[in-house]
Protein backbone atom coordinates (compact mmCIF):
# COMPACT_ATOMS: atom_id res chain seq x y z
CA UNK A 1 0.00 0.00 0.00
CA UNK A 2 2.80 2.43 0.89
CA UNK A 3 4.49 1.90 -2.48
CA UNK A 4 1.22 2.60 -4.30
CA UNK A 5 0.81 5.85 -2.39
CA UNK A 6 4.35 7.16 -2.80
CA UNK A 7 4.96 5.91 -6.34
CA UNK A 8 1.39 6.15 -7.64
CA UNK A 9 -0.90 8.56 -5.82
CA UNK A 10 1.74 11.20 -4.97
CA UNK A 11 3.11 11.65 -8.52
CA UNK A 12 -0.38 11.27 -10.06
CA UNK A 13 -1.77 14.07 -7.88
CA UNK A 14 1.27 16.22 -8.69
CA UNK A 15 0.79 15.60 -12.41
CA UNK A 16 -2.88 16.48 -12.11
CA UNK A 17 -1.97 19.73 -10.32
CA UNK A 18 0.51 20.59 -13.08
CA UNK A 19 -2.01 19.91 -15.84
CA UNK A 20 -4.71 21.86 -14.03
CA UNK A 21 -2.38 24.83 -13.50
CA UNK A 22 -1.19 24.73 -17.10
CA UNK A 23 -4.75 24.70 -18.43
CA UNK A 24 -6.38 27.16 -16.05
CA UNK A 25 -3.72 28.97 -13.98
CA UNK A 26 -5.38 27.55 -10.88
CA UNK A 27 -4.80 24.64 -8.54
CA UNK A 28 -8.01 23.67 -6.80
CA UNK A 29 -7.85 23.37 -3.02
CA UNK A 30 -8.84 19.73 -3.12
CA UNK A 31 -5.52 18.78 -4.74
CA UNK A 32 -3.26 19.90 -1.84
CA UNK A 33 -5.85 18.40 0.51
CA UNK A 34 -5.73 15.11 -1.40
CA UNK A 35 -1.92 15.17 -1.22
CA UNK A 36 -2.15 15.72 2.53
CA UNK A 37 -4.67 12.90 2.96
CA UNK A 38 -2.50 10.59 0.84
CA UNK A 39 0.51 11.43 3.02
CA UNK A 40 -1.44 10.60 6.17
CA UNK A 41 -2.48 7.28 4.61
CA UNK A 42 1.18 6.69 3.68
CA UNK A 43 2.28 7.46 7.24
CA UNK A 44 -0.26 4.99 8.59
CA UNK A 45 0.68 2.33 6.02
CA UNK A 46 4.36 2.58 6.93
CA UNK A 47 3.72 2.91 10.68
CA UNK A 48 5.72 6.14 10.53
CA UNK A 49 6.69 7.23 14.04
CA UNK A 50 4.72 10.15 15.41
CA UNK A 51 7.92 12.22 15.73
CA UNK A 52 8.68 11.69 12.03
CA UNK A 53 5.13 12.70 11.10
CA UNK A 54 5.63 15.84 13.19
CA UNK A 55 8.85 16.66 11.35
CA UNK A 56 7.16 16.20 7.99
CA UNK A 57 4.29 18.42 9.18
CA UNK A 58 6.82 21.04 10.31
CA UNK A 59 8.45 20.95 6.86
CA UNK A 60 5.04 21.46 5.28
CA UNK A 61 4.29 24.35 7.63
CA UNK A 62 7.63 26.02 6.88
CA UNK A 63 6.97 25.64 3.17
CA UNK A 64 3.49 27.10 3.61
CA UNK A 65 4.92 30.14 5.40
CA UNK A 66 7.48 30.66 2.62
CA UNK A 67 4.77 30.11 0.00
CA UNK A 68 2.46 32.64 1.64
CA UNK A 69 5.34 35.13 1.62
CA UNK A 70 5.96 34.50 -2.07
CA UNK A 71 2.23 34.86 -2.70
CA UNK A 72 2.16 38.16 -0.77
CA UNK A 73 4.89 39.52 -3.06
CA UNK A 74 2.96 38.31 -6.11
CA UNK A 75 5.67 35.86 -7.14
CA UNK A 76 3.43 32.79 -7.10
CA UNK A 77 -0.27 32.06 -6.82
CA UNK A 78 -2.09 30.85 -3.74
CA UNK A 79 -2.55 27.38 -5.20
CA UNK A 80 1.18 27.20 -5.84
CA UNK A 81 1.88 28.05 -2.18
CA UNK A 82 -0.46 25.29 -1.02
CA UNK A 83 0.97 22.80 -3.51
CA UNK A 84 4.50 23.62 -2.33
CA UNK A 85 3.45 23.02 1.28
CA UNK A 86 1.66 19.74 0.54
CA UNK A 87 4.68 18.50 -1.42
CA UNK A 88 7.04 19.54 1.39
CA UNK A 89 4.87 17.52 3.78
CA UNK A 90 5.70 14.44 1.72
CA UNK A 91 9.40 15.20 1.29
CA UNK A 92 10.22 16.41 4.79
CA UNK A 93 13.17 18.56 5.79
CA UNK A 94 15.77 16.15 4.44
CA UNK A 95 14.75 16.73 0.82
CA UNK A 96 13.06 20.14 1.13
CA UNK A 97 15.98 22.36 0.11
CA UNK A 98 16.89 20.13 -2.81
CA UNK A 99 13.25 20.18 -3.88
CA UNK A 100 13.10 23.97 -3.64
CA UNK A 101 16.24 24.27 -5.77
CA UNK A 102 15.09 21.75 -8.39
CA UNK A 103 11.62 23.35 -8.59
CA UNK A 104 13.21 26.81 -8.90
CA UNK A 105 15.40 25.57 -11.76
CA UNK A 106 12.39 24.10 -13.55
CA UNK A 107 10.48 27.31 -12.82
CA UNK A 108 13.26 29.38 -14.35
CA UNK A 109 13.37 27.16 -17.43
CA UNK A 110 9.58 27.32 -17.75
CA UNK A 111 9.63 31.09 -17.42
CA UNK A 112 12.38 31.54 -20.01
CA UNK A 113 10.66 29.09 -22.36
CA UNK A 114 7.31 30.87 -22.10
CA UNK A 115 8.92 34.30 -22.52
CA UNK A 116 10.66 33.04 -25.65
CA UNK A 117 7.55 31.41 -27.14
CA UNK A 118 5.45 34.48 -26.36
CA UNK A 119 7.62 36.53 -28.71
CA UNK A 120 6.14 34.72 -31.70
CA UNK A 121 2.55 34.64 -32.94
CA UNK A 122 0.56 31.50 -32.33
CA UNK A 123 -0.49 29.40 -35.28
CA UNK A 124 -4.23 29.68 -35.87
CA UNK A 125 -4.89 26.09 -34.82
CA UNK A 126 -3.26 26.69 -31.44
CA UNK A 127 -4.84 30.12 -30.99
CA UNK A 128 -8.24 28.43 -31.16
CA UNK A 129 -7.46 26.67 -27.87
CA UNK A 130 -8.37 28.98 -25.00
CA UNK A 131 -5.86 27.59 -22.55
CA UNK A 132 -3.00 27.88 -25.04
CA UNK A 133 -4.03 31.42 -25.91
CA UNK A 134 -4.07 32.30 -22.20
CA UNK A 135 -0.70 30.63 -21.67
CA UNK A 136 0.72 32.55 -24.63
CA UNK A 137 -0.66 35.90 -23.43
CA UNK A 138 2.01 38.51 -22.87
CA UNK A 139 0.46 39.62 -19.58
CA UNK A 140 -0.16 36.09 -18.36
CA UNK A 141 1.83 34.81 -15.45
CA UNK A 142 3.74 31.58 -15.17
CA UNK A 143 1.90 28.41 -14.14
CA UNK A 144 4.45 27.69 -11.42
CA UNK A 145 2.56 24.63 -10.23
CA UNK A 146 4.03 22.89 -13.27
CA UNK A 147 7.57 23.54 -12.02
CA UNK A 148 6.66 22.51 -8.48
CA UNK A 149 5.12 19.25 -9.66
CA UNK A 150 7.88 18.38 -12.14
CA UNK A 151 10.55 19.21 -9.57
CA UNK A 152 9.02 16.82 -7.05
CA UNK A 153 8.48 14.04 -9.59
CA UNK A 154 12.08 14.30 -10.83
CA UNK A 155 13.40 14.32 -7.27
CA UNK A 156 11.13 11.53 -6.02
CA UNK A 157 13.23 8.45 -6.95
CA UNK A 158 16.13 9.64 -4.78
CA UNK A 159 14.09 10.87 -1.82
CA UNK A 160 14.42 9.37 1.65
CA UNK A 161 10.73 8.54 1.55
CA UNK A 162 11.07 6.32 -1.52
CA UNK A 163 14.34 4.72 -0.40
CA UNK A 164 12.69 3.83 2.89
CA UNK A 165 9.73 2.14 1.24
CA UNK A 166 11.22 0.59 -1.88
CA UNK A 167 14.42 -0.41 -0.12
CA UNK A 168 12.57 -2.31 2.61
C-alpha positions, 0 to 999 in steps of 0.5 A, a space after each residue: 500500500 505504501 508503495 502505491 501511495 508514494 509511487 502512484 498517488 503522490 506523482 499522479 496528484 502532482 501531475 494532475 496539479 501541473 495539468 490543471 495549472 497549465 490549463 487554467 492557472 489555478 490549482 483547486 484546493 482539493 488537490 493539496 488536501 488530497 496530497 495531505 490525505 494521501 501522506 497521512 495514509 502513507 504514514 499509517 501504512 508505513 507505521 511512521 513514528 509520530 515524531 517523524 510525522 511531526 517533522 514532515 508536518 513542520 516541513 510542510 508548515 515552513 513551506 506554507 509560510 514561505 509560500 504565503 510570503 511569495 504569494 504576498 509579493 505576487 511571485 506565485 499564486 495561492 494554489 502554488 503556495 499550497 501545492 508547495 506546502 503539501 509536497 514539502 509535507 511528503 518530502 520532509 526537511 531532508 529533501 526540502 531544500 533540494 526540492 526547492 532548488 530543483 523546482 526553482 530551476 524548472 520554474 526558471 526554465 519554464 519562465 524563459 521558455 514561455 517568454 521566448 515562445 510568447 515573442 512569436 505569434 501563435 499558429 491559428 490552430 493553437 490560438 483556437 485553444 483557450 488555454 494555449 491562448 491564455 498561456 501565450 498571453 504577454 500579460 499572463 503569469 507563469 503556471 508555477 505549479 508545473 515547475 513545483 510538480 515536475 521538480 518533485 516528480 524528478 526528485 522523487 526516486 532519490 528521496 528518503 521517503 522512496 528509499 525507505 519504502 522501496 528499499 525495505 
